[in-house]
Amino acid sequence: MKTIAFFDTKPYDKTYFNEYNKNYKIKYFESKLNENSVALAKDADAVIAFVNDTLNEYVINQLADLGVKVVAMRSSGYNNVDVKAAFEKIHILRVPAYSPHAVAELAMTLLLSLNRKVHKAYNRTRDFNFSLSGLVGFDMIGKTIGVIGTGRIGQVFIKIAKGFSMNVIAYDPYPNPNLDVKYVPLEELFKESDILSLHCPLTEETKYIINESSIESMKDGVIIINTSRGGLIESNALLSGLKNGKIKAAGLDVYEEEADIFFEDFSDVIIKDDVLSLLVSLPNVIITSHQGFLTEEALSNIASTTLENLDQFFSEKVLENEVCYLCKDGPAAFECRHKNKKRCF
């Protein structure tokens, strides 16, 4: 029986992976995978990792030296993996679609909560304060919402937004000709949108797609929602925009420097990240702890697909969900051997 080293374990991970696991001995570690913990993978045949684990060149080389041949990401994103360093050493697998509905629905939840001040009303009524002062929102109908990224999650979010009779425009470097949405250049999307929702992966091209310059080009009073990756937004620029009123509100399920903070309890600790502390303190900001994936359906799909990915690897089958640095996202995907139904190497 193959041994799997499972990093950054949470109770819900054990619940769903134990339910679906039939073929492996899983060693669960609460530690995140990084330079200091990589030795825990000794004697493991594979590693299961998550979004805030560190798989840089050093960690990849250490895993390879330990005999690990495959890393199964239990996530769709893999921007925390040095895929170039892994090429021809360790196969990288992922879960491309666990539940686009889970993430898209949370994005709309954040927008609705910010608009109708649900977070403020909740805190007030717990103190028996039933004043309505300061809780005025706006009708969603007719508002223009710009969606950046029209993959699986973006498409679901667009359908939800249309259900509110919103005017939806979108930007994607690889437009989907079958999607009923108006694609516009990024500059036009920034200029025309009352609300922005980010649903694109974090790449060299999309890092800080929301920055001081792009914020300046947006409508006054824009609302920004990010349930994708924290690095899409330059945090200091976001904070400045919120403080000077350019940005009306922000809903964040991710944060640029979340790796050592999110998923953990720091309620008795003074957080040294001043930007995060200020964002949390603002009344027009809602921050959730990267919980977009946290539904029963998504957790089931993550566990089952991750284990199926490993089954394919160890049975010498084609790796449907493999990625490498030669692979590309979008309609022209897989410039490497993967496009010929072969393993990337």
ZIQUI-V743235 format. One record per run of one state. SS is the DSSP state (~ for helix, > for strand, _ for the rest). FROM is the first residue (numbers start at 1). TO is the last residue. Records with the same first field share a line. If there is no record, write none. Layout:
# ZIQUI-V743235
SS=FROM-TO ; FROM-TO
This chain:
# ZIQUI-V743235
_=1-1 ; 7-10 ; 21-23 ; 29-37 ; 42-45 ; 50-54 ; 56-56 ; 66-69 ; 74-80 ; 82-82 ; 87-90 ; 94-99 ; 116-117 ; 127-143 ; 149-151 ; 164-166 ; 172-181 ; 184-185 ; 193-194 ; 199-209 ; 211-211 ; 217-221 ; 227-229 ; 234-234 ; 244-246 ; 253-273 ; 282-284 ; 288-295 ; 315-321 ; 324-336 ; 341-345
>=2-6 ; 24-28 ; 46-49 ; 55-55 ; 70-73 ; 81-81 ; 91-93 ; 144-148 ; 167-171 ; 182-183 ; 195-198 ; 210-210 ; 222-226 ; 233-233 ; 247-252 ; 285-287 ; 322-323
~=11-20 ; 38-41 ; 57-65 ; 83-86 ; 100-115 ; 118-126 ; 152-163 ; 186-192 ; 212-216 ; 230-232 ; 235-243 ; 274-281 ; 296-314 ; 337-340
